[in-house]
Amino acid sequence: MVTRRTAAAAIAGAPFIGCARAARRTNFLFLIGDDHASYVLGADGNRQAITPNLDRLASEGTYFAANYCNSPVCSPSRQSFLTGLLPHAAGVTRLPTSMPPGRTTLASKLKAAGYLTAAINKMHFNRPPEPGMYGFDEPLIEAPIGKGWNAQGVSRQPDASVRTKVMPWRPFKSHAREWLNAANLPYPRYDQDMRATYVARRAGEFFAANKDKPFAAWVSFNEPHSPFDFPIEDAGRFNPKDFEVPRVGPEDAWQIPLIFRDLTPEEKQGIIAAYYTSAHFLDRNLGY
């Protein structure tokens, strides 16, 4: 397990005490899921969740059961993690805001210590990628990942008999039952052609190409963020009827957005099943 002391030593360039190969510096890999509820995890005691890779990772390290987020909004939260600063100090308090270019980050510190740094997929920098931005030698973020994924095409077309979700995804425009996948339907692609699988593959290529160099890589997946995507192979992985819908009382009405108030219990069960399936898909890619 990497402690604060050994991590500080690695950044400073010192060899790890007790390491069999003291001359080789430890790599850093930051794996990030999006909107992953901590309770949808086998390691948290959830027997319905199928997350073997995350469970194994938790068993081999330290699992923090009590933690807090610096912001409920994605961009401020991500940049707070990256800088070690509260959102207002990092200069990002809203979803579309981009961080000031010269802000010191963990990546820039690791880069200065001799690490090759990379950011792969979702980072919410909200600006076009360029080498060296925020300390990342290789910022393979949302735009280039999306371009590469689309360029690879589809190797296998879905069978006409397979029911898949309606495209494109239209959050807050189509009804909530549709954009939250209440029908528990797969994305219209097989596993090998999914964007998340492409992200995992690009990360693997980065690791292989730089196996002899010390590197620090941030690999970020979109799952299980809505629209709760998963491939055709995972259709029916969870039965919606196996999930209990949380009770909503009249005292809760004031904090429930109008767009969610007419969802039926069956639709909510479908949404939960789709979410659990998307979390399982995330877990599989983390074990790539």
Backbone torsions as a table, in degrees:
resi	resn	phi	psi	omega
1	MET	NA	136.8	178.2
2	VAL	-87.0	118.4	179.0
3	THR	-93.1	175.1	176.7
4	ARG	-60.2	-37.4	-178.8
5	ARG	-66.1	-46.4	-179.0
6	THR	-70.1	-32.5	177.2
7	ALA	-65.7	-43.5	178.5
8	ALA	-62.7	-38.6	178.7
9	ALA	-65.0	-38.8	179.9
10	ALA	-64.8	-43.7	-179.6
11	ILE	-65.0	-35.7	-179.7
12	ALA	-77.1	-11.7	178.3
13	GLY	94.2	5.4	-179.3
14	ALA	-85.2	148.4	177.2
15	PRO	-70.5	150.7	177.3
16	PHE	-69.8	135.9	175.8
17	ILE	-69.3	129.0	177.9
18	GLY	84.1	2.6	178.9
19	CYS	-77.2	135.1	-177.7
20	ALA	-62.4	-34.0	177.5
21	ARG	-120.1	85.2	-172.6
22	ALA	-62.6	-25.2	-176.5
23	ALA	-75.2	-19.0	-178.0
24	ARG	-94.8	125.1	-178.3
25	ARG	-84.9	144.0	-178.7
26	THR	-72.0	135.9	175.7
27	ASN	-79.8	158.2	176.8
28	PHE	-118.1	128.9	177.9
29	LEU	-128.6	118.8	179.0
30	PHE	-105.7	112.6	179.8
31	LEU	-101.5	126.3	-173.0
32	ILE	-127.1	124.8	170.3
33	GLY	-99.8	166.9	-176.8
34	ASP	-120.7	122.5	-179.7
35	ASP	61.5	34.4	179.3
36	HIS	-87.2	109.0	178.5
37	ALA	-65.6	132.7	-174.8
38	SER	-61.2	-26.0	-177.4
39	TYR	-80.3	-12.4	176.6
40	VAL	-89.9	69.0	-172.3
41	LEU	-159.0	127.1	178.8
42	GLY	-59.8	-36.4	-179.4
43	ALA	-64.8	-18.5	178.5
44	ASP	-91.4	4.9	178.7
45	GLY	94.9	6.1	-179.7
46	ASN	-83.8	110.0	-176.7
47	ARG	-79.4	-11.1	177.8
48	GLN	-87.7	-26.7	-178.8
49	ALA	-71.5	140.4	176.3
50	ILE	-112.8	90.5	-176.2
51	THR	-135.4	61.0	-174.4
52	PRO	-62.6	-36.2	-178.5
53	ASN	-70.7	-42.9	176.8
54	LEU	-66.8	-36.4	178.7
55	ASP	-63.1	-42.7	179.1
56	ARG	-66.2	-40.3	178.3
57	LEU	-61.5	-42.3	179.1
58	ALA	-65.3	-37.1	-178.4
59	SER	-70.4	-22.6	-177.6
60	GLU	-98.5	-0.2	-178.3
61	GLY	-137.3	-144.5	179.4
62	THR	-113.5	126.3	-179.6
63	TYR	-105.8	117.5	-178.7
64	PHE	-90.0	107.6	-176.1
65	ALA	-83.3	-21.2	179.1
66	ALA	-123.1	112.1	-179.2
67	ASN	-150.2	165.8	-175.0
68	TYR	-133.5	152.1	179.2
69	CYS	-102.0	137.4	-178.1
70	ASN	-73.3	-16.8	177.6
71	SER	-159.0	143.6	176.7
72	PRO	-78.5	-3.7	-178.7
73	VAL	-104.0	140.2	-170.2
74	CYS	-58.9	-57.7	-175.0
75	SER	-58.8	-49.4	178.4
76	PRO	-60.4	-39.7	-179.0
77	SER	-64.4	-46.3	-179.2
78	ARG	-62.6	-45.0	-177.3
79	GLN	-74.0	-23.6	173.7
80	SER	-67.6	-43.2	175.8
81	PHE	-60.4	-42.1	-174.0
82	LEU	-71.5	-31.5	-176.5
83	THR	-101.5	-21.1	-173.6
84	GLY	78.2	13.3	-178.8
85	LEU	-112.5	154.1	171.4
86	LEU	-65.5	153.0	-174.5
87	PRO	-50.1	-44.1	-177.8
88	HIS	-66.1	-31.6	179.0
89	ALA	-76.5	-32.0	177.2
90	ALA	-74.4	-18.1	179.4
91	GLY	88.9	16.8	179.9
92	VAL	-132.5	110.5	179.7
93	THR	-123.6	-5.4	-178.9
94	ARG	-128.1	159.3	-177.5
95	LEU	-58.1	-45.0	-175.7
96	PRO	-85.9	-0.8	-175.3
97	THR	-74.5	139.7	174.1
98	SER	-102.6	145.7	-178.0
99	MET	-73.9	145.0	176.4
100	PRO	-54.3	137.3	-173.1
101	PRO	-56.4	-35.0	-174.2
102	GLY	-89.7	10.5	-176.5
103	ARG	-66.4	132.9	177.7
104	THR	-72.9	133.0	-179.0
105	THR	-129.0	169.8	174.5
106	LEU	-61.5	-36.7	178.9
107	ALA	-63.9	-41.9	-179.8
108	SER	-66.9	-33.2	176.7
109	LYS	-67.4	-43.8	179.5
110	LEU	-67.4	-38.4	176.8
111	LYS	-61.3	-43.4	179.1
112	ALA	-65.2	-25.7	179.7
113	ALA	-86.8	4.4	175.4
114	GLY	101.7	8.3	179.3
115	TYR	-88.3	143.1	168.3
116	LEU	-80.1	127.9	-174.1
117	THR	-116.5	142.0	-179.3
118	ALA	-144.7	145.1	173.1
119	ALA	-122.2	122.3	-175.4
120	ILE	-118.7	115.7	178.2
121	ASN	80.4	-139.1	-162.6
122	LYS	-68.3	117.0	178.5
123	MET	-130.0	-15.5	-179.5
124	HIS	57.7	43.9	174.3
125	PHE	-76.0	-22.4	177.4
126	ASN	57.6	37.7	174.1
127	ARG	-156.6	155.7	179.9
128	PRO	-61.3	144.9	-179.1
129	PRO	-73.3	145.6	172.7
130	GLU	-151.2	141.8	-177.6
131	PRO	-53.5	132.7	177.9
132	GLY	93.2	-9.4	-177.2
133	MET	-61.9	129.3	179.9
134	TYR	53.9	24.4	176.8
135	GLY	91.5	7.2	-178.5
136	PHE	-98.3	117.0	175.8
137	ASP	-63.2	-39.8	-178.0
138	GLU	-125.4	90.9	177.8
139	PRO	-88.1	80.6	179.5
140	LEU	-88.5	69.4	-171.5
141	ILE	-94.2	-159.4	-167.0
142	GLU	-50.4	-53.2	-174.5
143	ALA	-62.6	-53.0	179.3
144	PRO	-65.8	-32.4	176.4
145	ILE	-65.5	-45.9	179.2
146	GLY	-61.7	-40.4	179.5
147	LYS	-65.0	-44.6	180.0
148	GLY	-65.8	-39.4	179.6
149	TRP	-64.6	-45.0	179.5
150	ASN	-65.5	-34.5	-178.3
151	ALA	-69.0	-27.2	-178.3
152	GLN	-71.5	-19.6	177.5
153	GLY	73.6	-168.8	-178.5
154	VAL	-113.4	120.3	-177.4
155	SER	-81.3	-20.7	-177.4
156	ARG	-148.4	118.3	-179.3
157	GLN	-76.8	140.2	177.6
158	PRO	-60.8	143.0	175.7
159	ASP	-64.3	141.9	-176.9
160	ALA	-61.8	-22.6	-178.8
161	SER	-82.6	-9.3	-178.0
162	VAL	-85.3	122.8	178.7
163	ARG	-84.4	124.9	-179.5
164	THR	-125.7	171.1	-176.7
165	LYS	-71.3	157.1	-179.9
166	VAL	-74.0	133.4	178.0
167	MET	-115.6	153.3	-3.0
168	PRO	-80.3	167.4	176.0
169	TRP	-71.3	129.9	-175.9
170	ARG	-130.8	73.2	-178.1
171	PRO	-61.6	136.8	178.7
172	PHE	67.1	-0.2	176.3
173	LYS	-107.0	-50.1	171.8
174	SER	-81.9	170.8	-179.1
175	HIS	-65.3	150.2	-177.9
176	ALA	-55.7	-34.0	-178.9
177	ARG	-63.0	-27.1	-179.4
178	GLU	-84.7	-50.4	-175.6
179	TRP	-78.7	-7.6	171.8
180	LEU	-104.5	8.2	173.1
181	ASN	59.7	48.9	178.3
182	ALA	-63.7	-22.5	178.0
183	ALA	-79.2	-5.8	176.9
184	ASN	57.9	47.8	-176.1
185	LEU	-102.0	148.3	178.3
186	PRO	-77.1	158.0	170.6
187	TYR	-65.6	146.0	-174.4
188	PRO	-74.8	49.9	174.3
189	ARG	-148.6	155.4	174.3
190	TYR	-83.7	164.7	-173.5
191	ASP	-49.0	-48.0	-174.4
192	GLN	-63.6	-18.6	-178.1
193	ASP	-106.5	4.9	-179.7
194	MET	-74.6	150.5	179.0
195	ARG	-61.1	-43.6	-178.3
196	ALA	-62.4	-36.8	176.9
197	THR	-65.9	-37.3	176.3
198	TYR	-63.9	-41.4	178.3
199	VAL	-60.5	-46.4	179.2
200	ALA	-61.5	-38.7	-179.9
201	ARG	-67.0	-42.0	178.7
202	ARG	-65.7	-36.9	176.9
203	ALA	-63.5	-43.3	178.4
204	GLY	-61.2	-37.6	177.5
205	GLU	-65.3	-38.5	177.8
206	PHE	-64.3	-44.3	179.7
207	PHE	-61.5	-44.4	-177.7
208	ALA	-66.0	-39.3	-178.3
209	ALA	-71.4	-21.1	-175.4
210	ASN	-123.8	29.3	-176.5
211	LYS	-64.3	-20.9	-179.3
212	ASP	-100.5	9.8	-179.5
213	LYS	-121.1	149.4	172.2
214	PRO	-74.3	128.5	-178.7
215	PHE	-135.6	158.9	173.7
216	ALA	-130.6	118.3	-175.2
217	ALA	-127.0	137.0	173.3
218	TRP	-105.2	116.6	179.0
219	VAL	-116.2	113.5	-171.2
220	SER	-119.2	129.2	-179.4
221	PHE	-106.6	154.7	178.4
222	ASN	-79.5	-26.2	-177.8
223	GLU	-75.7	150.7	-1.4
224	PRO	-96.1	35.1	175.3
225	HIS	-56.9	148.2	174.5
226	SER	-54.7	142.4	19.9
227	PRO	-91.7	25.9	175.2
228	PHE	57.8	56.1	-177.9
229	ASP	-74.0	148.8	170.5
230	PHE	-159.9	156.0	-176.5
231	PRO	-77.8	169.5	-177.7
232	ILE	-57.5	-36.4	-178.8
233	GLU	-59.8	-24.1	-177.0
234	ASP	-95.6	4.9	178.6
235	ALA	-59.3	132.0	179.4
236	GLY	77.1	11.9	-179.8
237	ARG	-58.4	-38.1	178.4
238	PHE	-123.1	140.6	176.8
239	ASN	-89.9	118.2	-179.4
240	PRO	-52.3	-32.9	-177.9
241	LYS	-68.1	-13.1	179.2
242	ASP	-80.3	-6.3	-177.3
243	PHE	-106.2	136.7	178.1
244	GLU	-90.2	131.3	-179.9
245	VAL	-83.0	126.3	179.1
246	PRO	-57.3	139.7	179.4
247	ARG	-70.6	135.3	177.4
248	VAL	-116.5	120.7	-179.5
249	GLY	-99.7	169.2	179.9
250	PRO	-60.7	-25.0	179.4
251	GLU	-71.0	-13.0	-179.0
252	ASP	-92.7	-11.7	-170.6
253	ALA	-56.0	-38.7	-174.3
254	TRP	-63.7	-24.5	-176.3
255	GLN	-105.1	7.9	177.6
256	ILE	-98.1	117.4	178.7
257	PRO	-56.5	147.4	-177.8
258	LEU	-56.5	-35.7	-176.1
259	ILE	-67.7	-14.6	-179.7
260	PHE	-103.4	-6.5	-169.6
261	ARG	-75.5	-20.2	-178.2
262	ASP	-104.6	15.7	175.3
263	LEU	-71.8	133.6	179.4
264	THR	-80.0	161.3	176.2
265	PRO	-56.2	-37.2	179.4
266	GLU	-66.4	-38.1	177.8
267	GLU	-67.7	-37.5	177.7
268	LYS	-65.6	-37.6	176.8
269	GLN	-64.1	-38.9	177.9
270	GLY	-64.9	-39.3	178.6
271	ILE	-64.4	-43.3	179.1
272	ILE	-62.4	-44.2	179.6
273	ALA	-61.8	-41.4	179.0
274	ALA	-64.2	-39.2	179.3
275	TYR	-64.0	-46.2	179.2
276	TYR	-62.2	-36.5	179.1
277	THR	-68.5	-40.8	178.4
278	SER	-64.6	-37.1	177.1
279	ALA	-65.9	-37.1	176.8
280	HIS	-65.3	-39.3	178.3
281	PHE	-64.2	-42.2	174.9
282	LEU	-56.5	-48.7	-177.6
283	ASP	-58.9	-40.7	-179.3
284	ARG	-63.8	-39.4	179.4
285	ASN	-72.7	-28.6	175.4
286	LEU	-67.6	-23.5	177.8
287	GLY	-96.1	12.8	-176.8
288	TYR	-55.7	NA	NA
